[in-house]
């Protein structure tokens, strides 16, 4: 075994490790090029396949081909001839809204506009930079440079996140997310009136090949990752609807992609077409009203309102609620006032 490792290191001479992944225990066989597209932000299939063909992708210390199928527990490394950029997470004195804290974990109410962890074009000003400043060294999973993170929410989504402060807590909470036993409930304002009023969206989500920033709904298991969202209507406004969403899985942009794919994008969600009038009057007065609403809340109307889980140490069932932020409340009040005008 030692000789094999030494030979491998010689073959790697002059190469730098840019990514290091370990396939999840529940990972079903999937083509390596497709799997890496899910793992690496803004990676096109062409670039991934070129890296594989150049021998820059190794699985368990062996080069592979693009059609190789990744399996649970395998280690994947992406090597490049140029050194990676500095990925050190530097502490930054950014205020945190701490809802709850004990020796094992933190509950953070993240404001809209804050990126959760450093990444492409967002290397500073993130929640992780703030966590490192306030709490020093935190444990992390096999996803590098994400200390304490069990899960994440989008930059322009507000609401609750749980942070693990110890190795045991992080592993215990991560297992609950993997088993889909975490309680997560979101509030969203969507265009139109979903039919039926209460229901479930089920699809397989993967990156949209026409826009790598988005997720797209597919119908076959081999096309993406299973995504299940339950929703119910809370309040009708004719042209928009306030809905509550409970996640059974937690995929990238899951709620945003599910509602958009079913013709009801989230209000003010520019990436998924929610910043355009999707239902309502053609009168200039209504157009002006919508433009005013979009200025009032220039981000997707999505808030992670409830978070529940089993405490890693005490075994107690924990449940937290974060009220809607000011911009979301102001938008709802404006919409209510408009729809109740004589």
Secondary structure, 3 states (H helix, E strand, C coil): CHHHHHHHHHHCCCCEEEEEEECCCCCCCEEHHHHHHHHCCCCCHHHHHHHHHCCCEEECCEECCCCCEECCCCEEEEEECCCCCCCCCCCCCCCCCEEEECCCEEEEEECCCCCCCCECCECCCCHHHHHHHHHCCCCCCCCCCCCCECCCCCCCCEEEEEEECCHHHHHHHHHHHHCCCCEEEEEEEEECCCCCCEEEEEEEEEEECCEEEEEEEECCHHHCEEEEEEEEEEEECCCEEEEEEEECCCCCCHHHHHHHHCCCCECCCHHHCCCCCCCCCCCHHHHHHHHHHHHHCCCCCEEEEEEEEECCCCCCEEEEECCCCHHHHHHHHHHHHHHCCC
